[in-house]
């Protein structure tokens, strides 16, 4: 069957891109290929490296597969690579560094699975074809044999790449039965590459969603993180929700699809959350690192997860979600902890969820300087992300209202900047430290010092900077009212 001209043109362009990418890394691949060939072994650039070369985005990480056994690979890399290490020798993989490239060489595999675990019984294969059929998707099941640069594509990966389709080399049922994490990877690649997932793959994901439960939380977390940090996380998240996978890995997300009630109309919380995520991504250049930012994206996605549990229908047709920020923060902590996210990530997302409504008390700028200081103090190191989340949370279609909210937040940020210049808001502390408090009050270390410090911090937030004499007077005034001050 002849490919349509349009497809042929796309394939030709992809092949030209691959040649350009391979020429860039030619010294490495040719030297390594010749080394293995001289020893009587096959070697091929494989998987994601070939896919990325065809997409004109090949990086410094190179994946190879070989007929050589791990101990033979080690010997062949010795004396050529700058450094060598075991990535997973029991799985046939040896790692190396060479001139700025990170290299992994894996022996041909022909693994088998018992169905109760995603961990395979490792079996070495005898051919590149045998190795490629076990891979997750056709776009990752292509290889370039070295040093001759023969292109190997037994499952039509190049055509799927040109059509931007995610398919499996064999049946998706067998692929997902072998390794259920591949269902998460399908969603992740859809987001990363902007590809569509083939209908039969989507159907298998829906039918086999419960298989994901045998996968460890850490593996699920890693795939979810890669999906969230991709250019188009909505694509993958929607696929996870539509196939039922999200019900098992992030159930708080599909729970946001509150049923439509014709008498109690309210914003679609699920769609709103995805929109907030997209708008937060557009604002990431405001963050110190410039993005992609995992904490900001998690907070944007999860900030309203407390709404289903707090929804109340009010008389007159209204709907309320009182304290959904507090409830949502607790839910976020529970879910992210279950997914084994680092404590620092969990704490940051929880804090942002707790604070995401605080700005709405700002109104037309009625906050006192004291309230602004407390906003900054409570946000702490998450202030920049809170700015992004709060701005992203405005999804109203009413242009006048949206512009008013943005102007109001501009005003708040300007006030924060002004106070920061005047008072070093980023490091708000009382005007007296613990040692000064103990000296002035002539007391030893203990709980009273902590209470005094807390009082002076509140004074600092309320009144701004005090000079030493005024701070001393305030401390003594407070002390006179304490029972411990009596003789």
N, C-alpha and C positions, 0 to 999 in steps of 0.2 A: 504493500500500500504506500502511495506517495504522500508525503506530508504536504499540506496546503502551503502555497508560496509565503503567506504571512508568517506561518509557523517556521518555515525554513529560514526566512530572513531573521527571525528572532533567535533561532538556533545558531545561525552563522555569527550573529553579534555576540552571543554567549560564548561561542568557541573562540572568537577573537579576544574577548576579555580574558578567557582562561589562559590563552597563549601568553598574553601580556603579563598576567599574574605569575605564570610559571617561569617566564623568562626572568622575572624579578628575583625569584628564589632558586634559579637554575643551579648556581654553584652548590647549594646545599643538596637539592634533590638528586642532581646528576652524580655528585661525589658519593652520596649514600647509596644510590641505586647501583653504581658501578662496584662499590665495595661488596654489597650483598650478592650481585651477579657473579663476581669473581669467586665467591665462596660457594657457588652453586645453589643460591637461594633466590626466590622471587621477592620483590619489594614493590609496594604500590602506595602512592598518596591516596587517601581514602576519605570517605564520609564528608563531614562538615568542611574539611579543607578543600575538597573538590567543589562542593556546592558553593562555597564562598568565592573560590577562584572564578567560577562561572558567573557569579553575581558581581564580580569586580570589587570584592571587599575582603580579600584574603588578608589575615593579620599575621602575627608572628608565631602563633601556635599551629604546629603542623602535625597531623595524624597520619601514621603509616600502618600498613598491615603487611605481614610477611609469612613465608612458609617456614622460616627459621624458628626454632624453639627459643624460649627466653634466654637460656644460658648461651646459646649461639649468638643471639642478638647482642647480649652483653659483650661478648668477645669482639664482635664486629664494630661495636661503637667505641670500644676501648682504643685509645690512641688516635681517635678521630674527633670525638666529642670533647667539649671543654669540661663538662661534668656529666656523670651518669648516676642514676638512682633507680630504686625499685618503686614503681608506681603501684603495681599490684602483680608481682611476679607469679603468684598462684593463679592469676587470671590471664597470664601471658603478656603483661605489659611492662616495658622498660622505658624509663624517661631519660632525657638528655638535654643539655644546653649546647648550642653550637652557634657562635657568632651572632647572638641576639635572638635566635630562634629557640623556642621551647618545643621539643620533639617528643612524641610518644610513639613507640613501635610495638604493635600487638600481634602476636601469632594468630594466624587464621583460626577462626573459631567455628565450631558446629555444636553449640550448646544444646542441652535438653533441660526441660523444666518439669517439675512434678505436679504443678497446678496449685499447690498449697502455699507456695512461696515464689517471690520474684527473683530469688537467688538461683542462678542456674547451676546445673552440674557441668563444670567446665570440661569441654572436650575440644581438642585441637582439630581443625579442619585440614583438608589436603589441597584446597584450591581457592582461588579468589571468588569464584562463583558461589561456592558453598558458604564463604564468609559473608558475602553481600546479602544473601537471602535472609539472613538472621537479623539484619539491621532494621531500625524502626520505620523509616519512611523512604520512599523511592528516591527522593532528592538527596538523601544521605546514603544511598546505596550505589554510588558511582565511584569509580577508581581510575587512576592513571598509572599504568605499569611503568616501572623505571628500570633502567635508564632510557628505554626506547620510547616512552611517552605514548603507549598504546592506551586509548580510551576504552574503558570497560563499563557497560551500562546495560546489564541484562534485564532490568525491570522498567525501563523507560523513564528513568529519572530526569533525563535532559528534557524530554517532552513535557513532563509534569512541571519542571522548573520554568519552561517557557510559558506554560498555561497558568502558572502560579497556583498549583493544586497540591494538597497534601494527601498522598495515598500510601498504603503499606505495600511492601514487596510481595508478600503472600496475602492471605485473607486477613482482614482486620481482626476477626474473631480469634484466630490463632496468635496473631501478634500481641493482642491485649491480654489473652490468656497467659502467654509466656511472661509478659511484663506489663502489668496494669498501669504502671507509671507512664507508659507511652500515651495513654489517653490525656494525661496532663500535658505531656510534651506536644501533642497535636495542637492543643489550645495555645501553648506558648509559642510554637512556631508560627501559628496563624497570626499572632500579635507581632512577633519579631519581624517576619518576612512580608506581612501583608497578603498572605496566601489564603485561598479558600480551602476548607477541608471537604474532601470528597463525600458525597451523600452516604455511601456505604460505610465510610469511616465514622461519620456522625451517628449513623444508626447503631453501629456496634458500640460506640461510646455510651449511648443511651441504654442499650440492652445490658451492658456489662458494667455499668457504673458501680455496682456494689463491690466489684473486684478491687477497687481502689483501697478498700479497707484493710487489705493485707500489706499495704505499703507503709513504711515508717513515716512518722510525722516529720522527721528531718528531711526526707526526700521530697515529700509534698511541699514543705516550706520552701525548699530550694527552687522547685519548679514555679511555685506561686510568685516567688520573689523575681525570678527572671521574667515571668509574664508581666508583672507590675512595672518592671523597669524597662519594658519594651516600648517602642514608639506608639503602639496602638493597643493598650491594655483592654479597652472596651471590647474589642473583637474576641479575645480569648476568654474574658470574664463572661460575656454573653453566651459563648459556647459552653462553658462550664455550667452555667445556670440552666440553659435549655436542655442539656443532656442529663441533668440530675446529678452530675459530679459535684457541683457546688453544695448540694444538700449534704454531702458526706465530708467535704473538706473545708467549707466555709458557709455553713448553713445560715448564718446571719445575713448573707447577701440575698439569696432568694426570698428570705422572709420579709424583705423590704417591699416585695410586690404585694402591697395591701390590696385586698379585693375592692373593686370599684363599687361604690354605693351611690346611686343616682340622687339620693336625698342628702347625702353628707359628702359633698365634693371637697377634695383636698389634693394637694400636689402628689404626683406619683413619686414616692420616696425612692424607689429603685432607680428609675430613670434620672431623678434628681442627683442621686449619689454618683452615678456614672458621669453625669455632666460636670459635677463638682470636681471629680477626678481629672477629667479632660482639661478643665479650666485651671486647675492647680498645676498641671503639667505645663500649660502655656505661661504660667507665672514663675516657673522655677528659676528663670534667669535672675530673679530678685534674691535668690538664696546665695549665701557665701560660696557654696561649691558650684553653683550654676546648674545643678541637676544632671541626670535623673536622681531624684531623691526618694529613697524607699520610705522614710518616715512620713514625709509630706504626702506621698501617694496613699499609704495605708490610712493615714488620718482622714484624707479626703474621702476615701471609699467607705470607711467605717464610722464617720462622725455621727451619722443618724441611726445607727443600728439599734438604739434604745427606743425608737419610735413605735414599733409594733407592740412592745410590752407596755407602753404608756399611753396608747391611743384611747381617748375617751370621746364619745359623742355627746355634745352639749345640747341643751335645749335651744331651739331656734335654728338648728341645722349646722352648728359649728363643730369643729373637731379640734381637740387639744392633745398635746403631747408633753404635759408638764413633767419636768425633771428628766426628760429623755437624755440630756447631756450626762447626768450623774449615772443613770442606769446604763447608758451606752458605754461609759468609761469602764464600768465593772465588766460588762460583756466583752469589751475589747481586750481587757487584761486576761480574762479567762480564755478566749479563743487564741490570742497570740501566744500565750504561755503554753497552751496545748500543742501549738504548732512549733514549739521550741525556738521561738525567736529570742534573740539576746535580750537580757533584762533592760539594757539601755534603750533598745528599740521599743520594747513594750511600754516602759515608763513614759517615753516621749509621746507615743501615740495616745496613751491614756490621758496625759495632761492636755494635749491638744483637743481631744474629744470633750474633756471637762470644760474647757475654756471657749469652745467654738461659738457659744451664744453670748459671751460676755459683752462683745461690742454692741449688741443690739440695745443695751442700756445707755449707750452714748447719745443717742437721739441726735439733736441738732448741735451737739457740742457742749451740753450742759455740765459735763463732768468737771469736777474741781481738779486742780493740780494733784491733790491727794489721791483722787480716784485714778488718774493717769499713772501716777507712781505705782499704785497697787497693781494695775494692769501689767505694767512692766515687771514688777517684782514677781507676780504670780506666774507669768510666762517664763521668766528666767532665760535660759539658753534657747528656749523654743520660740522666742519673740518673732524672729524672721519667718519661721514656718507658720506661726499663728497669723501673721499678716497675710501670707499666701492663702491659708485655709479660709480666713474670713472673707477675703475678696472673692475667692473661688466659689464660696457658698451662696453668692448672689446669682440666682438663676432665673429671676423673674423676667417675663417677656415684656413687662411694662417698662419701656425705655426710660421714661421720666423717673420712675422709681429707682431703676438700676443706676441711673446717673446720679441721683441724689445720694444713694448709698455709697457710691464710689467717692463722691465729693466729701461725704461725711468721714469716710475712712482716711481720705487724703488729709483732712483736717486733724484727725487723731494722730496720724504718723508725723505730721509737722509739729504737733505739740510734744510728742515723744522726743523728736529730734532736738527741739529747743530746750526741753528740760534736761535732756541728756548732756547737751553742751554745758548747761549751767551747773548741773549737779552730779555728773557721772552716774547716771541711772543704772548703767550696767552692773555697777558694784555697790548697790544701795546697802549701807550699813549704818548702825547708830552712830551718833557723833561721839559716843564714848564706847571704848571696848571693855572687855571683861576685867582686865587688870586695872583700868582707870576706875571702873565701878567699885571694885573691892577696895581700892585705896581711898576713894572719896567717902565710902560708907564705913570703912574700917571693919570689913567683914571677911571671913574666910571663904574659900571656894565651896559652892553648894547650890541647892535649888534656888535660893534667893537671888543669886547672881544671874541665873537664867531668866528669872521673872523680870528682873530689872532691865536686862538686855532686851527682852521682848518689848517691854514698855517703851524703851528709848527708840526701838525700831519703829514702833507705831507712831511715835512723835515725829520721827524723821520723815515718815511717809506722809503724815498730815501737814507738817509745817515746812518741810524742806530742811536745808542746812542750817544748824544753829552754831553760833560761835561757842567757844569753850565755856565762857562764863554763863551763857544762857542754858547750855546743856547741863552744867553742874547744878544750876538753880532748879531745873526741871527734875533732875534726879533726886535732889534733896526734898523737893515738894512731894514727889511720889513716895519716897522713903518714909516721910512723916506720917503717911496714911497706912503704913503697913504694921501689922501687929508685932513683927520682929523688932521694930525700931524702939519699942517701949523698953525702959530700963528693967 
